[in-house]
Amino acid sequence: MADKQIIKGKMEIAGIMGPLWFTGWLFTVGYLGLPLVKALFAALVWPYFLGTSFR
């Protein structure tokens, strides 16, 4: 019989930032009521402004 493997570890914060960014982007697009073209443009510009404000 094969032995069971147990993998223990902790979740890193970097794994949370992608979904958190996506959630914030969806909130921003929904709150502003942007059309598709402006929403896609916001996907490119929003991280820049967010990064400069937290600097």
N, C-alpha and C positions, 0 to 999 in steps of 0.2 A: 504494500500500500504506500501511496505517496504521502509524505509529510505535508501538513498545511503550512503555508507561509503567511506570516502576519507582518504587515508593513506598518510601522509606526512613524509618525512624523507630524510636523505642524504646518498649518497652512500659512503661506507667506502673503503679505499685504499686496504684493505685485499682482497676484492672481485676482484680486478684488477690483483693481483700478479699471480694468477694461469694461466690465459690466457697469461700474459706477459712472464711467464716462458716457457710456451709451444711454444710461438712464437720464443723466443730466442733459444730454443732447436731445433726447425725445421730449423731455419736459420743456426745454427751451423752444423747440419747434412747435409743440402743441400750445404753449402759452402765447407765443407770438402769432400763431395761426399762419405760418409761412406756407406758400405754395411749394411744390416739389423742387423747382429749380433753385429757389432761395434756400430751401432746407438743405439741399446738397451743398450749396456754397457755404452755409453755416457749419456744416460738418468739417469743412476745411479751415475756416477762420476761427470758430469758437475755441478750439484747443489753444490756439496762439494767444488769444486775449485772456483766457483762463490762466495760462502759464505765466504771462507777464504780470498779472495781478497778484499771483502768489509769490513772486520773486522777492 
